[in-house]
């Protein structure tokens, strides 16, 4: 065997070096953001100030108004563009919320007027948690709440006033806040808390 062949790193070594490099870059980016007051607001809130457990992703919100989107495994392709943050899955029993807030984004045509949001949800409960509360807002405007005290699937309908769309014309940004989100294991941090499973969602003219 030649000297060059003997010294050539293995694929596994290369992969480990690449992973270590990526982690180092991430740590440097986090340190830079901590020292730099101009860090993006969402990034700063999630990584530095830890005032949110939901880091927004740039989702297009591709959606056909009036259609029902499944958030079980069979609807993964359609749901992917709607899930902004705070979700894990989908699985056969739905898409699980993670953290204390989860967000959805729907693109809507201009001038749609009032809208009706329909959510099919099931609560995640443990022996020490008998119910779940979901507080829903659209483009920062509170539109209602949903409360569940069992593990069954429930359908909730909430009206979104046309005025709520003024802050982001062409989009409806839904935030689901979970004030009673729970840790499934003692070592879980806030970003791993669980509250609900989302089974389907629909947005239509009210």
Secondary structure, 3 states (H helix, E strand, C coil): CCHHHHHCCCHHHHHHHHHHHHHHHHHHHHHHHHHCCCCCHHHHHHHHCCCCCCCCCCCCCCCCCCCEEECCHHHHHHHCCCEEECEEEEECCEEEECCCEEEEEEECCCCCCCEEEEEEEEECCECCECCEEEEEEECCEEEEEEEECCCCEEEEEEEECHHHHHHHCCEEEEEEECCCCECCCCCCCHHHCECEEEEEEEEEEC
